[in-house]
Amino acid sequence: MRTALILLFLLAVAALPGALLPQRSLNQTLVDSYFTQYPWLAPTLDRLGFFDVFASPWFAAIYLLLMISLVGCVLPRAWEHLKGLRQRPVAVPTNLARLPHHDEFTLDMDADEAATRIRTRLKGWRRTETATTFSAEKGYLREAGNLVFHLSLIGLLLGFAAGKLYGYEGQVIVQAGGGQFCNTGILGYDSFRAGLRVDGTNLDPFCVKVDSFTADYLANGQAQSFDAAIGYQTRADLDAGVTTWRPFPLAVNNPLRLDGSRVYLQGNGYAPRFTVTFPDGQKRTGQTQWNTVDPTTMLAQGTQKFARPGVTDEAQRKLTGLAITGIFAPTSSGGKVITSVFPDLRDPEVAVDVLRGDLGLDDGRGQSIFQVDQSKIDSGALKRVARVNLVPGQSTTLDDGTVVTFDGVQRWVNLQVSHDPGQDYVLAFAILLLLGLFSSLTIRRRRFWARLTPITGDDGVKRTVVEIGGLARTDRAGYGEEFDRLRADLAKKDD
């Protein structure tokens, strides 16, 4: 136990850098900023693993040693509690008068009748007896509670470990109005964090379709509720080829639970829709989620990229790509420079720059969906050909006859899928742990002994001298009052 306490203290100290320093797993931007502010200190801290504390080898070593120490401490204690649970009451002490609770009295009855009275009064106690002695004990469930508590602690740790090994968590953005997501592989996610034993090839399949999203706001713009009407199909539905969707009201505090996974509603935003009509009459429509830059007013920024259809020459493709980039206000303030004054869709408007040139789509490098490559603009490969504010239904015409139309806007929702195979075991062991702790703290373990000595009085009447003693095995057990009641019941005279 001493070793476990020392390791627990070391674990708390080792976790301090994770609370005081930015962590890569939470915010890479803050880590980069720390390197900029402290260029002389950050590399040293990085080599020591202080920017990824909870995944560092030294933190894992302390955690592993603590686990081993706890198991090594808990299992022997559990074994001792199990032996104590099976023990029979202790034999009657030689001198009962030395016990904290004791008394002696004489009954006007023979030893057999006195034994019957004691036996009746000790009903429900675990006891052993001889012809003239009684050993009884009560409160064995206290040891059972201790046993359940210690074993549940190990089960709880194993449940957490199973969740970390075989669980995963992913986020995906799905557009409302019919957007779908299927949990069939990691490529369907926008971000994915897998457990140590998860390779992303054997996920529990299910599908979700977002039919609509509703957000309610107070008059001051504060969010009151977020609700998404979704449909879902389970593994059984997919295997059976079912085409219908099961409805479910997904909300912030009402996740969808199916096939061992939970689907949470994490966030929402807007996805403006644009249609580009090229001079030859061909049209292309694009709708991509824009990044929310102000959660209070839901002001968003983003871009929509279009490659001109029918152009196969690489040089021409680099000259004819179009990007619509700018900001979107769900409730526009109006004016030349727009901003959002309310988070709901009351007066939507976009302020966009239309860029033409090389979008870098053929460079073989990944691109952000929220912005264009700034280096293309700096080099002149992308040039601005229009700057305009548009409301839904409005359009602008470029110098070559291309027409850009702002069609409207659609909501999107951010869903988080969490799969933790150990969660049911964690819940069960946590409940057992609390029940075991409660019983070990509330149930009182107490012992009682009685010795009978038959005597014959001068009047020839057979009597029995009863000597009793009691001992509580826990402090402040309140055994004195119970012992007094036992003594009063045994010593009362028959009518």
Secondary structure, 3 states (H helix, E strand, C coil): CHHHHHHHHHHHHHHHHHHHCCCCCCCHHHHHHHHHHCCCCHHHHHHCCCCCHHHCHHHHHHHHHHHHHHHHHHHHHHHHHHHHHHCCCCCCCCCHHHCCEEEEEEECCCHHHHHHHHHHHCCCCEEEECCCEEEEEECCHHHHHHHHHHHHHHHHHHHHHHHHHHCEEEEEEEECCCEEEECCCHHHCCEEEECCCCCCCCCCCCEEEEEEEEEEECCCCCEEEEEEEEEEECHHHHHHCCCCCEEEEEECCECEEECCEEEEEEEEEEEEEEEEECCCCCEEEEECCCEEEECCCCEEEEEEEECCCCCCCHHHHHHHEEEEEEEEECEECCCCCCCECCCCCCECEEEEEEEEECCCCCCCCCCCCCCCCHHHHHHCCEEEEEEEEECCCCEEECCCCCEEEEEEEEEEEEEEEEECCCHHHHHHHHHHHHHHHHHHHHCCCEEEEEEEEEEECCCCCEEEEEEEEEEECCCCCCHHHHHHHHHHHHHCCCC
